[in-house]
Amino acid sequence: MNKKSLSERDICTKFITPALVEAGWDLQKQILEEVFFTDGKIYVRGKLTSRGERKRADYILYYQDNPVAVIEAKDNKHAIRSGIQQALGYATILDIPCVFSSNGDGFLFHDRTASDSSIETELSLDEFPSPELIWEKYKKYKGIVTPIGETIALQKYFSDGSGRKPRYYQQIAINRTVEAIANGQNRIILVMATGTGKTYTAFQIIFRLWKSRAKKRILFLADRTALIDQTRKGDFKHFKDKMTVIKKKVISHSNGKEELISNQKRGIDTSDKAYEVFLGLYQGLTNNEPGIEDAYKDFSPDFFDLIVIDECHRGSSKEDSAWREILTYFNQATHIGLTATPKETKETSNTEYFGEAVYTYTLKQGIDDGFLAPYKVIRVALNVDTEGYRPEQGKTDKEGNDIEDRIYNRKDFDRTLVIDERTDVIAKKVTEYLTGLDRFAKTIIFCSDIDHAERMRNAIARHNADLVADNYKYVMQITGDNEEGKRELDNFINPEEKYPVIATTSELMTTGVDAQTCKVIVLDTNINSMTKFKQIVGRGTRINEEFNKLYFTILDFRNATDNFADPAFDGDPIVVKPTTEDTDLETIIDEEYIDPDPIVDELTGEEIIIEKPEVREPSSDGDYKKRVKQYVNGVDVSVLVSRELYFDSNGKPITISLKDYTKQIIKGKYASLDDFLLTWNEADKKQAIIQELQDQGVMVEALYDAVDRELDLFDLICHVAYEQQPLTRKERANNVKKRNYFTKYEEQARKVLETLLDKYADEGVENIENINVLRVRPFDVFGSPTEIISRFGDKEQYLEAIRDLETELYRKV
């Protein structure tokens, strides 16, 4: 056997896998081959999408549920060390300490726990390390030094039998958290972009700690009922009767007497060990009523071993917060904070409380890996926004009050000045976009406040009167004060529910709303907080392939997407530098008025708008009137400019056309037409080249729409990238027929090829290359696929005839 002639897969099967088994690795439980650990980045053009290539390791070795080694295999034409850099890249992503490269002759071992000359060593096939030796390396790499630490690390993940298991980044987050706890760390924060499964990650962390009995009583804290409900009904449901929800103490007014209802009276016996996992709202554990003790004090300070704080960038990160009191009370427990947007301001610091994140998985990483939806942005500039609005002399509001003579801009609109026509134009443009996209695409419109959300709902309803007449829930106002709207929130985020389609909101839906199928986000509110901006963008980042949700669009009417230019958009948490004695404190006070971070009402979760106070001017009557919101109409509002932008994963706009973008990709792969023709003509299957180009980001369907659907992809590429005159598929098929190419085949084989040629003319080269085409009409009249192939001799001769046919198709005329 000539080892040099073997494929990479043969090298794996005949040499690498046997060496692993010989070293003691269990083929069924510890060895995974061809492991895809990303989904492939999604590329978008128009309404069409395509996934790029997924990252794949040739081997990942496991000790229990822990990935401990990665192996990159090459065929024997390569050196033993050829795959090491690729393997090291994967190991860095996957947080794996032991890295191997092999060509079937042996292994190059890179030990990431070493710092001397032993960092890389060559091993023969029979010297591959045993599972126990690799596990010792893993423990060293992870700093696991105690028996309890090893017990926790070896605890398996929860499995419900469905085959679902943590993604690679969730696995890293889980492992790093439990390892940090095993090593005595009691304040931990995980930073994971919205839509990457923080709750599922938290569940697996809790399960492993709970199952290993390292933590016996756990409290999961959130700040909104919807988050608790989602958690209880979702991943946490597997805790079954071991789980309960803590509710707020209330005063009963039965028989005219006030009565304090404690947790115990409502059936939650805090001394009862039957419950081990508790879910609670911050608001449900604290009380504002005088004389009523906070509900969390029903529990002793040492009752909980572990507290997980969801959305910890909110109230719990404030040192003087009432919510922080809960964490202080249970300060003996381990605290784990979860957030997509850690907050660092003068008054609020996640880092100060929890320390540096043990793991961060960003929006950019999620999009690049294909786990999060990419997005495009359409920025619409209105004349009154761009140029400002100055009321004409004597202009009054709808109540007859004079309007101050000054220039009004985006900061004023819908806060202090409401222009009816502006709201109407935005509703019209949103409707226009949805008409071109899908009028039933789930859409969230973020407004300045509740009043604005109410008016926007009305405007959307007027511009979509036909659909509202069918079902008034087509558009709903979902805000904190609107009970009917809030009741529809679950229906809005449920992919199975058609209505509501459009939700107008202010703050209620900025965080904690798992809107899997939200395809459009409309920004008509000023967003000066990076935390808030990330949360809003996060409403669209989830993917739901079943409902064709693979990307989303941001319609920006306020230039809010200027935040993309901020290095903090997808970077590390912002840290505010401390002041010194040289700091101008007068300047600091002025800067506080423009602090971009929102202040959130701890009870309602709504943003409190803090505006710089107006300077009181002396007046003849000594009276000062607070400025109120004014409503006007009769203002000319029009679209000044509307343009569509695409953003790459770095937040940079792609401004070139689809054709130029395609040309750029193709010429990056094939520098000249001759290079492309050589590859095309030598390829056994043209479909492989087509797939490769799609993986590179070529939007084949969009390209057809932009140029001509009657063309072969070969001609599309030659025309777009190399400016060649294209032929349609029918023209190419007719050219073959004119050359009497089929006369060398016997009659039945000739008829099959003629039918394949017609199939090519209708559908393209991909279909004639697929042998399964022989199973469908009109080929069934020639017999079974086996009978058809026998007309050519055997399968290899049939495939040779297909290759000859393709050669004829792409012959120069």
Sequence and secondary structure as in RCSB ss.txt:
>XXXX:A:sequence
MNKKSLSERDICTKFITPALVEAGWDLQKQILEEVFFTDGKIYVRGKLTSRGERKRADYILYYQDNPVAVIEAKD
NKHAIRSGIQQALGYATILDIPCVFSSNGDGFLFHDRTASDSSIETELSLDEFPSPELIWEKYKKYKGIVTPIGE
TIALQKYFSDGSGRKPRYYQQIAINRTVEAIANGQNRIILVMATGTGKTYTAFQIIFRLWKSRAKKRILFLADRT
ALIDQTRKGDFKHFKDKMTVIKKKVISHSNGKEELISNQKRGIDTSDKAYEVFLGLYQGLTNNEPGIEDAYKDFS
PDFFDLIVIDECHRGSSKEDSAWREILTYFNQATHIGLTATPKETKETSNTEYFGEAVYTYTLKQGIDDGFLAPY
KVIRVALNVDTEGYRPEQGKTDKEGNDIEDRIYNRKDFDRTLVIDERTDVIAKKVTEYLTGLDRFAKTIIFCSDI
DHAERMRNAIARHNADLVADNYKYVMQITGDNEEGKRELDNFINPEEKYPVIATTSELMTTGVDAQTCKVIVLDT
NINSMTKFKQIVGRGTRINEEFNKLYFTILDFRNATDNFADPAFDGDPIVVKPTTEDTDLETIIDEEYIDPDPIV
DELTGEEIIIEKPEVREPSSDGDYKKRVKQYVNGVDVSVLVSRELYFDSNGKPITISLKDYTKQIIKGKYASLDD
FLLTWNEADKKQAIIQELQDQGVMVEALYDAVDRELDLFDLICHVAYEQQPLTRKERANNVKKRNYFTKYEEQAR
KVLETLLDKYADEGVENIENINVLRVRPFDVFGSPTEIISRFGDKEQYLEAIRDLETELYRKV
>XXXX:A:secstr
  GGGS HHHHIIIIIHHHHHHTT  TTTTEEEEEE S   EEEETTEEEE    EEEEEEEETTEEEEEEEE  
TTS TTTTHHHHHHHHHHHT SEEEEESSSEEEEEETT  SGGGEEEEEGGG   HHHHHHHHHHHHT  SHHHH
HHHH      SS     HHHHHHHHHHHHHHHTT  EEEEEE TTS HHHHHHHHHHHHHHTTS   EEEEESSH
HHHHHHHHTGGGGGGGGEEEE   EEE GGG  EEE TTTTT  TT TT  EEEEEHHHH   STT   GGGGS 
TTS SEEEETTTTSGGGBTT HHHHHHHHTTTSEEEEEESS  B SSBBHHHHH S SEEE HHHHHHHTSS  E
EEEEEEEHHHHS B   TT B TTS B  SS B TTTBTTTEEEHHHHHHHHHHHHHHHHHH TTSEEEEE SSH
HHHHHHHHHHHHHTHHHHHH GGGEEE  TT HHHHHTHHHHH TT     EEEESSTTSSS   TTEEEEEE S
    HHHHHHHHGGG   BGGGTB  EEEEESS GGGGGGSTTSSSS        TTS HHHHHHHHTT  S EE
 TTT  EE           TT        EEE      EEEEEEEEE TTS EE S HHHHHHHHHHHH SSHHH
HHHHHHH S HHHHHHHHHHHT  HHHHHHHS TTB HHHHHHHHHH     BHHHHHHHHHHTTGGGGS HHHH
HHHHHHHHHHHHH HHHHH GGGGGSTTGGGG  HHHHHHTTSSHHHHHHHHHHHHHHHTS  
